[in-house]
Amino acid sequence: MNRNLTFTMIKPTAFKNNNTGGILKMINDAGFVIKAMKLTRLSPEFAGDFYAVHKERPFYGALVDFMSSGPIIAALLEKDNAVDDYRTLIGATNPENAVKGTIRKMYATNLQQNAVHGSDSDENANIEADFFFSKTERY
Ligand code: GDP
């Protein structure tokens, strides 16, 4: 196993509902080490760029509106097999399909407001981290 990185966001509804502590505890308990973290709010332009891969999808506009609707927590996480293990920890995109004990099962409101983001590849983890963190903000 290679120690590698994944990128996450605690999405606006989960932050607003004060679920940040519970989610970070699950992340730490699963063995992830926080390498960078910030509380911030995405502008619609920034959210649009971040989710540009979904530009043609019908939910793109709603997703951009939602992700810029309030503060989020962005974090860079390190662990062996970080990308796959984090996708397992957060559960399916649609919380109705998420396995019991996953972050989305516990904290998601619905398919769009599904508590957290998680990178889907090493390459995207690096791209996504670069949206938020300079070299001096990584430890
Ligand atoms: P993820 O990698 O599990 O986050 O899923 P995707 O990359 O496919 O989608 C990105 C985000 O768009 C999801 O986390 C949801 O917040 C949202 N999303 C995905 N599919 C839908 C959908 O069918 N409807 C709506 N409203 N939002 C969606």
Boltz pocket constraint, residues with backbone or C-beta under 6 A from the ligand:
constraints:
  - pocket:
      binder: B
      contacts: [[A, 59], [A, 62], [A, 63], [A, 91], [A, 92], [A, 93], [A, 111], [A, 112], [A, 113], [A, 114], [A, 116], [A, 117], [A, 118], [A, 120]]
      max_distance: 6.0
